[in-house]
C-alpha cells in the first residue's frame, strides 16, 4: 500500500462452476450447462472486471470425486481457461491452481510465465499440496504423502520454480538484426538445483515474466500451512467464519511475517466471503431459504463424513455429531484446518448434523452473510477496520445472479465509502494488490538445491 494512502479492500472472485452453494446447479437461474463452455466463464470474468475486482481465481483438482450424482464437479483445466479469459479482459488478475505434489517444477514455472506473458502481467499461482487419495491414485499406486512431507516438498518445489523464473536477466534479449545476436547467452543462467526431491538444470525456455514473477497465493491454514504462507505467500485465502477467528488468524500470520523480517503488507489476507444479497433483509433470507431447500441430505452426509473421516450415515440427522468417536485433528492427513473449523463451528453453535450441513452448504466453513448491500458492506468494512482482513475472497452462492448483485449493488456501496477503487490504477496483478515487483535474484550453481541469491 502506498504510504499515506487510505487503506482499501482487495477483492478476489473465486470462480466455481455454478456457484458456491452446493445446490446452486439446481437453481432455476443457474447455468449447469455452462461449466464447460468458455463463454460462460468469459461473461463472469468480464462482470468481475466491470466491478474493478483485483483478481479471479480457479481452484483445481486432479481427480473426479465420487459425488457426481449430486452436483456439478467437472472443471476445465485452469491454464487453458485462464488464457481464454485473458483474451476478453485487460486488467483483472488471473490466479490458477497447481499442485506441488503431482507436478514438476519446470512445467509449472513455464506455464505461469506463459500466462503472465499472455495476460500482460496478470498471473498468480495458488500453491496447493493436494488432498485425498482420489487424487493420489491417479498418479500411481501410493496414497497421499504425509502432510508434513508434502509441505517439505512444496518448499523445495517453490524454490526451484522461483529460480527458473529468474534464470533470464531482464535484458537478456538483444534482438540485434544487424549483428545477428538475438539473446546474450551470458544473461541466461542454469540453476543447477540438486535437492531432496528435484534435480533441475535450467534455464527456463521463456524470458522473465512481465511482472517479474507471478503473484504467489496460498490457502493452507494448518500450522504447517501458516508457516509456509508466512514465508512465501503474497496473497492468502483463508476460511474464518467469525470476526474473532479472522482476527486471530490475521494477527498470527502477520506476526509470523514480522519475525521472519517480511513486511506484513507484503501479503494480503483474504478470508472467504459468501454473500447472499437482497434489497431487503426478507428478500435476502428468501434467497437463502430457496437455495437451502434444494440441498440433498445424502450429499451433505457424504460431505461431512469425508471431511470428518467417519461415516455419519447411521446417525440421526437431527442429532449431534458423535464427538467422542471422531478422529482427532492430529490424526488427519489433509484439510486439517477445515476439519477443526467444522468441529469448532458445530460445538460453538450446538448444531445438529442437519444444521451443520445447511450452515456449510454455501460457505464450506467460510464466512457467510445474508443481508442488504449496506449490511454486507458494513460487515466487510468492520472486518478490515478491526484487523481481520485486507479484503475478501468472494464466493457468490449462485452464478451469474449473485455475482451480478454484488457488482451492481455492493461494489458501489463500498466505493461510496472510499473502501474500494472506482477504477484500476495499474496494469498488473502486483499493482492491484500493492505489491512490489521483485528484483531478479541470481541463482548460484552448486548450492545443493538452495539458491544463494543477490539482488540485481
C-alpha positions in Angstrom: 0.0 0.0 0.0 1.3 3.4 -0.9 2.4 5.4 2.1 -0.3 7.9 3.2 -3.0 6.4 1.0 -6.2 5.3 2.7 -6.5 1.6 3.1 -8.9 0.0 0.7 -10.2 -3.5 0.3 -8.8 -6.1 -2.1 -11.4 -8.4 -3.7 -10.8 -11.7 -5.5 -13.6 -13.7 -7.2 -13.5 -17.4 -6.5 -14.9 -18.9 -9.7 -16.6 -22.3 -9.0 -18.8 -23.8 -11.8 -22.5 -22.8 -10.9 -21.7 -21.1 -7.6 -20.6 -21.9 -4.1 -23.8 -23.2 -2.7 -23.8 -27.0 -3.2 -27.3 -26.9 -4.6 -26.7 -23.9 -6.9 -26.8 -26.1 -10.1 -30.5 -26.9 -9.3 -31.5 -23.2 -9.0 -33.8 -22.0 -11.9 -31.4 -19.2 -12.9 -28.1 -21.2 -12.8 -26.3 -22.5 -15.9 -25.0 -26.1 -15.2 -24.6 -26.5 -19.0 -22.1 -23.6 -18.9 -19.4 -25.1 -16.8 -17.6 -26.5 -19.8 -18.4 -23.5 -22.0 -15.7 -20.9 -22.2 -18.2 -18.2 -23.0 -19.9 -18.7 -19.6 -16.7 -18.0 -17.8 -15.8 -15.1 -20.0 -19.0 -13.4 -19.1 -18.3 -13.9 -15.4 -14.7 -12.6 -15.8 -16.0 -9.5 -17.6 -18.6 -8.9 -14.9 -15.8 -9.1 -12.2 -13.6 -6.7 -14.3 -16.6 -4.3 -14.6 -16.7 -4.3 -10.8 -12.9 -3.5 -10.8 -12.1 -6.6 -8.7 -8.4 -7.3 -8.2 -8.4 -10.8 -9.5 -10.3 -14.0 -10.1 -9.2 -17.5 -9.0 -9.7 -21.0 -10.3 -9.4 -23.9 -7.9 -8.4 -27.3 -9.4 -8.1 -31.0 -8.5 -6.7 -33.9 -10.4 -9.5 -36.4 -9.7 -13.2 -36.8 -10.1 -15.0 -37.0 -6.7 -17.5 -39.9 -6.2 -20.2 -37.3 -5.8 -21.0 -36.5 -9.4 -24.5 -37.9 -8.9 -25.2 -35.0 -6.5 -23.7 -31.9 -8.0 -21.5 -30.4 -10.8 -17.9 -31.4 -10.3 -16.3 -31.4 -13.7 -14.0 -28.4 -14.4 -11.9 -27.1 -17.3 -8.1 -27.1 -16.9 -7.1 -23.8 -15.3 -4.2 -22.7 -17.7 -6.3 -23.3 -20.8 -9.3 -21.5 -19.3 -7.3 -18.6 -17.9 -5.6 -18.0 -21.2 -9.0 -17.8 -22.8 -10.2 -15.3 -20.1 -7.1 -13.2 -20.7 -8.2 -12.6 -24.3 -11.5 -11.0 -23.2 -10.3 -9.0 -20.2 -7.5 -6.4 -19.9 -6.9 -5.7 -16.2 -8.3 -8.3 -13.8 -5.7 -10.7 -12.3 -5.9 -14.4 -13.2 -4.9 -16.9 -10.5 -4.7 -20.6 -11.2 -4.1 -23.6 -9.0 -1.2 -26.0 -9.4 -0.2 -28.8 -7.0 3.4 -29.2 -5.8 2.8 -32.9 -5.1 1.7 -34.0 -8.5 3.6 -31.7 -10.9 7.2 -31.0 -11.8 8.7 -27.5 -11.1 9.8 -26.9 -14.7 6.3 -27.5 -16.1 4.7 -25.2 -13.5 7.3 -22.4 -13.9 6.8 -22.4 -17.7 3.0 -22.4 -17.5 2.8 -19.5 -15.2 5.3 -17.4 -17.1 3.4 -18.2 -20.3 0.2 -17.0 -18.6 1.9 -13.8 -17.4 3.1 -13.0 -20.9 -0.2 -13.8 -22.5 -2.1 -11.6 -20.0 0.4 -8.8 -19.8 1.4 -9.4 -16.2 -1.8 -10.6 -14.5 -0.9 -14.2 -13.4 -0.9 -15.6 -10.0 -0.2 -19.1 -8.7 -2.4 -20.7 -6.0 0.1 -23.2 -4.4 -1.5 -26.4 -3.1 -0.2 -29.7 -1.9 -3.3 -31.7 -2.9 -5.7 -33.6 -0.7 -7.1 -37.1 -0.7 -6.3 -40.4 -2.2 -8.8 -39.9 -5.0 -6.1 -37.6 -6.5 -3.2 -39.7 -5.3 -4.3 -42.8 -7.1 -4.4 -41.0 -10.4 -0.6 -40.6 -10.2 0.4 -44.1 -9.1 -0.4 -46.7 -6.5 0.9 -44.8 -3.5 -1.6 -43.0 -1.1 -1.3 -39.3 -0.4 2.0 -38.4 1.2 2.1 -37.3 4.8 1.0 -33.7 5.5 4.5 -32.5 6.7 6.2 -34.3 3.8 4.0 -32.6 1.3 4.9 -29.2 2.6 8.6 -30.0 2.7 8.4 -30.9 -1.0 6.4 -27.7 -1.6 9.2 -25.6 -0.1 11.8 -27.1 -2.5 9.3 -27.0 -5.4 8.8 -23.3 -5.0 12.5 -22.6 -4.6 13.1 -24.3 -7.9 10.2 -22.5 -9.7 11.4 -19.1 -8.5 15.0 -19.8 -9.6 13.7 -20.8 -13.0 11.6 -17.6 -13.2 14.9 -15.7 -12.5 17.1 -17.7 -14.9 16.8 -14.9 -17.6 18.2 -11.5 -16.8 15.8 -8.6 -17.6 17.8 -7.5 -20.7 18.8 -10.9 -22.0 17.0 -10.4 -25.3 19.2 -8.2 -27.5 17.3 -8.6 -30.8 20.0 -7.1 -32.9 19.2 -7.9 -36.5 22.3 -6.3 -37.9 24.7 -8.4 -35.8 22.5 -11.5 -35.7 22.6 -11.6 -31.9 19.1 -12.4 -30.6 19.9 -13.4 -26.9 23.0 -12.6 -24.9 24.0 -16.1 -23.7 25.8 -14.6 -20.7 22.5 -13.4 -19.4 20.9 -16.9 -19.3 21.7 -18.9 -16.2 21.5 -22.6 -15.3 20.1 -23.0 -11.8 21.8 -26.4 -11.2 19.4 -27.4 -8.5 20.1 -30.7 -6.7 17.9 -31.3 -3.8 15.9 -33.8 -1.8 13.1 -34.1 -4.4 14.3 -32.4 -7.6 17.3 -32.1 -9.9 16.8 -29.3 -12.4 19.4 -27.7 -14.6 17.6 -24.9 -16.3 17.4 -22.2 -17.5 13.7 -21.8 -18.4 12.8 -21.6 -22.1 11.0 -18.3 -21.7 12.2 -14.8 -20.7 11.3 -13.3 -17.3 7.6 -12.6 -16.6 6.2 -9.1 -17.3 5.6 -8.5 -13.5 8.9 -10.1 -12.5 7.3 -13.1 -11.0 3.7 -14.2 -10.9 2.0 -13.5 -7.6 2.2 -16.3 -5.0 -1.1 -17.3 -3.4 -1.6 -19.9 -0.6 -4.6 -21.2 1.3 -3.3 -23.6 3.9 -4.5 -22.7 7.5 -2.9 -25.6 9.4 0.2 -24.9 11.4 2.4 -26.1 8.6 0.3 -24.1 6.1 0.6 -20.9 8.1 4.3 -21.3 8.3 4.6 -21.8 4.6 2.3 -18.8 3.9 4.3 -16.6 6.3 7.5 -17.4 4.4 6.2 -17.2 0.9 2.7 -16.0 0.2 1.7 -12.6 -1.3 -2.0 -13.3 -1.0 -3.6 -15.7 1.4 -7.0 -17.2 1.0 -8.4 -18.5 4.3 -11.6 -19.8 5.8 -12.6 -18.0 9.0 -16.3 -18.0 10.0 -16.3 -15.4 12.8 -14.7 -12.0 13.2 -12.8 -13.2 16.2 -11.4 -16.2 14.3 -10.4 -13.9 11.5 -8.6 -11.5 13.9 -6.6 -14.4 15.4 -5.6 -15.7 12.1 -4.7 -12.2 10.8 -2.6 -11.4 13.8 -0.9 -14.8 13.8 0.2 -14.7 10.2 1.2 -11.0 10.2 3.2 -11.6 13.4 5.0 -14.6 11.8 5.9 -12.4 8.8 7.4 -9.7 11.1 9.5 -12.4 12.9 10.8 -13.6 9.5 11.7 -10.0 8.6 8.9 -9.7 6.0 6.8 -6.5 5.7 3.3 -7.6 6.9 1.9 -5.6 4.0 3.7 -7.9 1.6 0.9 -10.5 1.9 -2.8 -9.7 1.6 -5.1 -11.8 3.8 -8.4 -12.5 2.1 -11.0 -14.6 4.1 -13.7 -16.3 2.1 -17.0 -14.3 2.0 -20.3 -15.9 0.9 -22.8 -13.0 0.4 -26.5 -13.6 -0.2 -27.8 -10.3 -1.3 -31.3 -8.8 -1.2 -32.7 -5.3 -1.5 -34.4 -6.0 1.9 -33.4 -8.4 4.7 -36.5 -10.5 3.9 -35.6 -10.8 0.2 -32.1 -12.0 1.2 -33.5 -14.6 3.6 -35.9 -15.8 1.0 -32.9 -16.4 -1.4 -31.0 -18.3 1.3 -34.1 -20.4 2.1 -34.7 -21.1 -1.6 -31.1 -22.5 -2.0 -31.2 -24.5 1.2 -34.4 -26.2 0.2 -32.6 -27.6 -2.8 -29.9 -29.3 -0.8 -29.7 -33.1 -0.8 -29.2 -34.5 2.7 -27.5 -37.6 1.3 -24.8 -35.4 -0.2 -24.4 -33.4 2.9 -23.9 -36.5 5.0 -21.3 -37.7 2.5 -19.5 -34.3 2.6 -19.3 -34.2 6.3 -18.3 -37.9 6.5 -15.5 -37.3 4.1 -14.1 -34.3 5.9 -14.5 -35.7 9.4 -13.1 -39.1 8.4 -16.1 -41.1 9.8 -19.2 -42.5 8.2 -22.2 -40.5 9.6 -24.8 -42.3 7.6 -26.1 -44.3 10.6 -26.5 -41.3 12.8 -29.8 -39.2 13.1 -29.7 -36.1 11.0 -31.3 -34.1 13.9 -28.9 -35.4 16.5 -25.4 -34.1 17.4 -22.1 -35.2 15.9 -20.7 -38.2 17.6 -17.8 -36.2 19.0 -16.3 -39.0 21.1 -15.9 -41.2 18.1 -14.5 -38.7 15.7 -10.8 -38.6 14.7 -8.6 -36.1 16.5 -7.2 -33.3 14.3 -3.6 -34.7 14.8 -4.7 -37.9 13.1 -5.9 -36.0 9.9 -3.6 -36.0 6.9 -5.4 -33.5 4.7 -7.7 -30.5 5.2 -6.6 -30.3 8.8 -7.7 -26.7 9.3 -11.1 -27.3 7.7 -11.6 -30.4 9.9 -11.0 -28.3 13.0 -13.1 -25.4 11.8 -16.2 -27.7 11.3 -15.8 -29.2 14.7 -15.4 -25.8 16.4 -18.5 -24.4 14.5 -20.7 -27.4 15.4 -19.7 -27.2 19.1 -19.9 -23.4 19.4 -23.4 -23.2 17.9 -24.6 -26.6 19.2 -25.5 -27.7 15.7 -27.2 -31.0 14.7 -25.8 -32.9 11.7 -28.6 -31.4 9.6 -27.9 -27.9 10.8 -24.2 -28.3 10.2 -24.9 -29.4 6.6 -27.1 -26.3 6.0 -24.7 -23.9 7.7 -21.9 -25.1 5.4 -23.9 -25.7 2.2 -23.0 -22.2 1.0 -19.8 -21.5 2.7 -18.0 -24.8 3.4 -16.7 -23.2 6.5 -16.1 -19.7 5.1 -17.9 -16.6 6.5 -21.5 -16.4 5.1 -23.7 -13.3 5.4 -27.3 -12.8 4.3 -28.5 -9.2 4.0 -28.8 -6.0 2.1 -25.9 -4.3 0.2 -25.5 -1.9 3.1 -25.4 -4.6 5.7 -22.8 -6.6 3.7 -20.7 -3.5 3.1 -20.9 -2.7 6.9 -19.6 -6.2 7.8 -16.8 -6.1 5.2 -15.7 -2.7 6.5 -15.8 -4.0 10.0 -13.5 -6.9 9.2 -11.0 -4.6 7.6 -11.1 -1.9 10.3 -10.9 -4.4 13.2 -7.9 -6.3 11.9 -9.4 -9.5 10.4 -8.9 -8.9 6.7 -7.1 -7.0 3.9 -10.0 -7.9 1.6 -12.1 -10.9 0.7 -12.1 -14.0 -1.5 -15.7 -13.6 -2.8 -17.7 -16.8 -3.1 -21.1 -16.0 -4.6 -23.6 -18.8 -3.9 -25.1 -18.9 -7.4 -23.7 -17.7 -10.7 -24.3 -15.5 -12.5 -27.1 -13.8 -10.5 -25.3 -13.3 -7.2 -22.1 -12.0 -8.8 -24.2 -9.5 -10.7 -25.9 -8.5 -7.5 -22.5 -8.0 -5.8 -21.0 -5.9 -8.6 -24.1 -3.8 -9.2 -25.1 -3.2 -5.5 -22.3 -4.0 -3.0 -19.4 -2.6 -5.0 -21.0 0.9 -5.4 -21.7 1.0 -1.7 -18.0 0.2 -1.0 -16.9 2.8 -3.5 -19.2 5.4 -1.9 -17.4 4.8 1.4 -13.9 5.1 -0.3 -13.3 1.5 0.6 -12.8 0.2 -2.9 -11.3 1.6 -6.1 -13.5 3.2 -8.8 -11.0 2.3 -11.5 -7.9 0.3 -11.9 -4.7 2.3 -11.2 -2.2 -0.3 -12.6 -1.9 -2.9 -15.3 -0.6 -5.9 -13.4 -1.9 -8.1 -10.6 1.0 -7.0 -8.4 0.0 -3.4 -8.9 -3.7 -4.2 -7.9 -2.5 -5.8 -4.7 0.0 -3.0 -4.0 2.9 -5.5 -4.2 6.4 -4.6 -5.3 7.9 -6.0 -8.5 10.6 -8.4 -7.2 14.1 -7.8 -8.2 15.7 -10.6 -10.1 17.7 -13.0 -7.9 20.7 -14.7 -9.3 20.8 -18.5 -8.6 24.3 -19.7 -7.9 25.2 -23.2 -9.3 26.3 -25.9 -6.9 24.4 -24.9 -3.8 22.8 -28.3 -3.1 19.4 -27.1 -4.2 19.3 -23.9 -2.1 19.6 -20.8 -4.2 22.2 -18.3 -3.0 20.5 -15.0 -4.0 21.6 -11.5 -4.6 19.5 -8.6 -5.9 20.4 -7.4 -9.3 
